[in-house]
């Protein structure tokens, strides 16, 4: 029993080759492309992937379309991003799960290592962060339009191995462009959380790192000086200084992203009140 793969792409000619090269063991790779204008589709087809194209209208709807509307050869589907590389240890662990039909889980979370300036950013990246990467499509639903959260109709598990995340491969200009767009979506989600007015207080102290991370994120929306607090949390409390110069730069970049979210929240509020920007 093998595993199918679904990769979402938009102009990923720089990242996709390494991603696909780490998936040569898979006999069913699907690339759902958002009409790339570079060589993404050519690269995917040359490596034997099935390519579908759909206009991108949000990560939640795009990923839901990929899992629900595209047929897969195998019951389990692995969901790497184009800038992620799958080591052999993770491959073996996932294939062992797929070969055991008695397992009750419907999804598995995986940790990852952020690589920046040739270094694993272990502390500044808030490692370990657990993300859903291996799923049974029929049991998965998504929430939020950015930094998706998964609703699972069944138990989840965790894998011991990591994948490698090369989120800066396209350069800092591309990173800023992507996060400029992300910050608009995150600003809207932040305002929804504030309007809801509910904080998972128990989750802040939970042993489950996924619940704790979500609760802390929601709490942060209610705090002043969010960008400065995020830097202090990452660089001091989480010991980002141990990552050296790359860790310091990484923390400053994420602080800038947090500031983008905050000022865009203020803009949305002013526009809603009919005030000038």
C-alpha positions as CSV (number, residue, x, y, z in Angstrom):
1,X,0.0,0.0,0.0
2,X,1.4,3.4,-1.0
3,X,0.4,7.0,-0.5
4,X,-1.0,9.7,-2.8
5,X,0.4,13.2,-2.8
6,X,-1.3,16.6,-3.3
7,X,0.8,19.7,-3.8
8,X,-0.7,23.2,-4.4
9,X,1.3,25.4,-6.6
10,X,1.6,28.9,-8.1
11,X,4.9,29.8,-9.8
12,X,6.9,27.3,-7.9
13,X,9.6,26.5,-10.5
14,X,12.3,27.2,-8.0
15,X,11.0,25.0,-5.2
16,X,9.1,22.2,-6.9
17,X,12.1,20.2,-8.3
18,X,13.5,19.5,-4.8
19,X,10.1,18.8,-3.4
20,X,9.3,16.2,-6.2
21,X,12.8,14.7,-6.1
22,X,12.1,13.8,-2.4
23,X,8.8,12.1,-3.5
24,X,10.2,9.7,-6.2
25,X,8.9,6.7,-4.2
26,X,5.3,7.9,-4.8
27,X,3.3,6.5,-7.7
28,X,0.4,9.0,-7.5
29,X,1.5,12.7,-7.3
30,X,-1.2,15.3,-8.0
31,X,-0.2,19.0,-8.5
32,X,-3.1,21.4,-8.2
33,X,-1.8,24.5,-10.0
34,X,-3.3,28.0,-9.9
35,X,-2.4,28.8,-13.5
36,X,1.3,29.4,-13.0
37,X,3.1,31.6,-15.5
38,X,6.5,30.0,-15.0
39,X,7.7,26.4,-15.6
40,X,5.8,24.9,-12.7
41,X,3.5,22.8,-14.8
42,X,6.2,21.7,-17.2
43,X,8.4,20.5,-14.3
44,X,5.5,18.7,-12.6
45,X,4.5,16.8,-15.8
46,X,8.2,16.0,-16.6
47,X,8.4,14.2,-13.2
48,X,5.2,12.2,-13.8
49,X,2.7,14.2,-11.8
50,X,-0.9,14.6,-12.7
51,X,-1.6,18.3,-13.1
52,X,-5.0,20.0,-12.5
53,X,-5.5,23.7,-12.7
54,X,-8.0,25.8,-10.8
55,X,-8.2,29.6,-10.2
56,X,-7.0,30.3,-6.7
57,X,-9.7,31.7,-4.4
58,X,-8.3,31.0,-1.0
59,X,-6.2,28.2,0.6
60,X,-9.2,26.7,2.3
61,X,-11.3,26.3,-0.8
62,X,-8.3,25.3,-3.0
63,X,-7.2,22.6,-0.6
64,X,-10.7,21.4,0.0
65,X,-11.3,21.1,-3.8
66,X,-8.1,19.2,-4.1
67,X,-9.0,16.6,-1.5
68,X,-12.7,16.3,-2.3
69,X,-12.9,16.7,-6.1
70,X,-9.7,15.0,-7.4
71,X,-9.6,11.2,-7.4
72,X,-6.6,9.6,-5.7
73,X,-5.1,6.2,-6.2
74,X,-4.6,5.5,-2.5
75,X,-6.7,6.1,0.7
76,X,-4.0,8.1,2.4
77,X,-2.9,11.5,1.0
78,X,0.2,13.4,1.9
79,X,0.0,17.2,1.7
80,X,3.5,18.8,1.4
81,X,3.9,22.4,0.2
82,X,6.1,23.0,-2.8
83,X,8.9,24.5,-0.6
84,X,9.0,21.4,1.6
85,X,11.3,18.4,1.3
86,X,10.4,14.9,2.6
87,X,13.3,12.9,4.1
88,X,13.5,9.2,3.9
89,X,12.7,8.7,7.5
90,X,9.3,10.4,7.1
91,X,8.6,8.5,4.0
92,X,9.2,5.2,5.7
93,X,7.0,6.2,8.7
94,X,4.1,7.2,6.4
95,X,4.3,4.1,4.3
96,X,4.2,1.9,7.4
97,X,1.0,3.6,8.4
98,X,-0.5,3.2,5.0
99,X,0.3,-0.6,5.1
100,X,-1.6,-1.1,8.3
101,X,-5.4,-0.9,7.7
102,X,-6.2,-1.6,11.3
103,X,-5.0,1.9,12.4
104,X,-7.9,4.1,13.8
105,X,-6.4,7.5,13.0
106,X,-7.8,9.6,10.1
107,X,-4.9,12.1,10.1
108,X,-1.4,12.6,11.3
109,X,0.5,15.7,12.4
110,X,4.2,16.2,11.5
111,X,6.8,18.5,12.9
112,X,9.1,20.5,10.6
113,X,12.5,22.2,10.6
114,X,12.6,25.7,9.2
115,X,15.9,26.3,7.2
116,X,17.1,29.9,6.9
117,X,20.6,31.1,5.9
118,X,21.7,27.4,5.8
119,X,20.7,26.8,9.4
120,X,17.9,25.0,11.2
121,X,16.1,27.8,13.1
122,X,15.2,25.6,16.0
123,X,14.3,28.1,18.7
124,X,13.1,31.2,16.9
125,X,10.7,29.1,14.7
126,X,8.8,28.0,17.9
127,X,9.7,24.4,17.3
128,X,8.0,22.0,17.6
129,X,5.0,23.2,15.6
130,X,2.7,20.3,14.6
131,X,0.8,20.6,11.3
132,X,-1.5,18.1,9.6
133,X,0.2,16.5,6.6
134,X,-1.1,13.0,6.2
135,X,-4.9,12.5,5.9
136,X,-7.8,10.4,4.9
137,X,-9.6,13.0,2.7
138,X,-13.1,11.9,3.6
139,X,-12.5,12.7,7.2
140,X,-11.1,16.2,6.9
141,X,-12.6,19.7,6.9
142,X,-10.8,23.1,7.1
143,X,-11.3,26.3,9.0
144,X,-9.9,29.8,8.6
145,X,-8.7,31.4,5.3
146,X,-5.1,31.6,6.5
147,X,-3.0,29.2,8.6
148,X,-5.7,26.6,8.2
149,X,-7.1,24.6,11.1
150,X,-8.3,21.1,10.5
151,X,-11.5,19.6,11.8
152,X,-11.2,15.8,11.8
153,X,-14.0,13.2,12.0
154,X,-11.9,10.8,13.9
155,X,-8.7,10.4,16.0
156,X,-5.4,12.0,14.9
157,X,-1.8,10.8,15.5
158,X,1.7,12.2,15.4
159,X,4.7,11.1,13.4
160,X,8.2,11.1,14.9
161,X,10.0,12.3,11.7
162,X,10.3,15.8,10.3
163,X,10.0,17.4,7.0
164,X,12.3,20.3,5.9
165,X,10.7,23.7,5.2
166,X,12.7,26.0,2.9
167,X,10.3,29.0,3.2
168,X,12.9,31.6,2.0
169,X,14.1,29.8,-1.1
170,X,12.6,32.5,-3.4
171,X,14.4,35.3,-1.5
172,X,13.2,38.0,0.9
173,X,11.3,40.0,-1.8
174,X,9.1,37.0,-2.4
175,X,8.7,36.4,1.3
176,X,7.6,40.0,1.9
177,X,5.2,39.9,-1.0
178,X,3.6,36.6,0.2
179,X,3.3,37.9,3.8
180,X,1.9,41.2,2.7
181,X,-1.0,39.2,1.2
182,X,-1.2,36.9,4.2
183,X,-1.3,39.8,6.6
184,X,-4.6,41.0,5.1
185,X,-6.2,37.6,5.6
186,X,-4.7,37.3,9.1
187,X,-6.0,40.8,10.0
188,X,-9.5,39.8,9.1
189,X,-9.3,36.5,11.0
190,X,-7.9,38.4,14.0
191,X,-10.9,40.8,14.0
192,X,-13.3,37.8,13.8
193,X,-11.6,36.4,16.9
194,X,-11.8,39.7,18.7
195,X,-15.5,40.1,17.8
196,X,-16.1,36.6,19.1
197,X,-14.7,37.6,22.5
198,X,-13.9,34.1,23.6
199,X,-10.5,32.9,24.7
200,X,-9.7,29.3,25.5
201,X,-8.1,30.0,28.9
202,X,-7.6,26.4,29.7
203,X,-5.9,25.9,26.3
204,X,-3.1,28.3,27.3
205,X,-2.0,25.8,30.0
206,X,-2.8,22.7,28.0
207,X,-0.3,20.0,27.5
208,X,-1.4,19.6,23.9
209,X,0.9,21.9,21.9
210,X,-1.6,22.4,19.1
211,X,-4.3,23.5,21.4
212,X,-1.9,25.6,23.5
213,X,-0.5,27.4,20.3
214,X,-4.0,28.2,19.1
215,X,-5.1,29.5,22.5
216,X,-1.9,31.7,22.8
217,X,-2.5,33.1,19.3
218,X,-6.1,34.0,20.1
219,X,-5.0,35.6,23.4
220,X,-2.4,37.7,21.5
221,X,-5.2,39.4,19.5
222,X,-6.3,41.0,22.8
223,X,-2.9,42.3,23.9
224,X,-1.3,45.7,23.2
225,X,2.2,46.0,21.6
226,X,1.8,42.7,19.8
227,X,4.8,43.1,17.5
228,X,7.2,43.9,20.4
229,X,5.7,41.1,22.5
230,X,6.1,38.6,19.7
231,X,9.8,39.5,19.3
232,X,10.4,39.2,23.1
233,X,8.5,35.8,23.2
234,X,10.5,34.4,20.2
235,X,13.9,35.8,20.9
236,X,14.0,35.8,24.7
237,X,11.5,33.4,26.1
238,X,11.9,30.8,23.4
239,X,15.7,31.5,23.3
240,X,15.8,32.5,19.7
241,X,19.2,34.1,20.5
242,X,20.6,30.6,20.5
243,X,20.0,30.5,16.7
244,X,22.7,33.2,16.2
245,X,22.4,35.9,13.5
246,X,19.9,33.9,11.4
247,X,17.6,33.6,14.4
248,X,17.8,37.3,15.1
249,X,16.9,38.1,11.5
250,X,14.1,35.5,11.5
251,X,12.6,37.1,14.7
252,X,12.8,40.6,13.2
253,X,11.0,39.4,10.0
254,X,8.2,37.8,12.0
255,X,7.9,40.9,14.1
256,X,7.5,43.0,10.9
257,X,4.8,40.5,9.8
258,X,3.0,41.0,13.1
259,X,3.1,44.8,12.7
260,X,1.6,44.4,9.2
261,X,-1.3,42.5,10.7
262,X,-1.8,45.1,13.4
263,X,-1.9,48.2,11.1
264,X,-4.1,46.4,8.6
265,X,-6.6,45.6,11.4
266,X,-6.6,49.3,12.2
267,X,-7.2,50.1,8.6
268,X,-10.1,47.7,8.3
269,X,-11.7,49.2,11.4
270,X,-11.3,52.8,10.1
271,X,-12.8,51.8,6.7
272,X,-15.8,50.1,8.5
273,X,-16.4,53.4,10.3
274,X,-16.1,55.5,7.2
275,X,-12.9,57.2,8.3
276,X,-10.0,58.1,5.9
277,X,-6.9,56.1,5.7
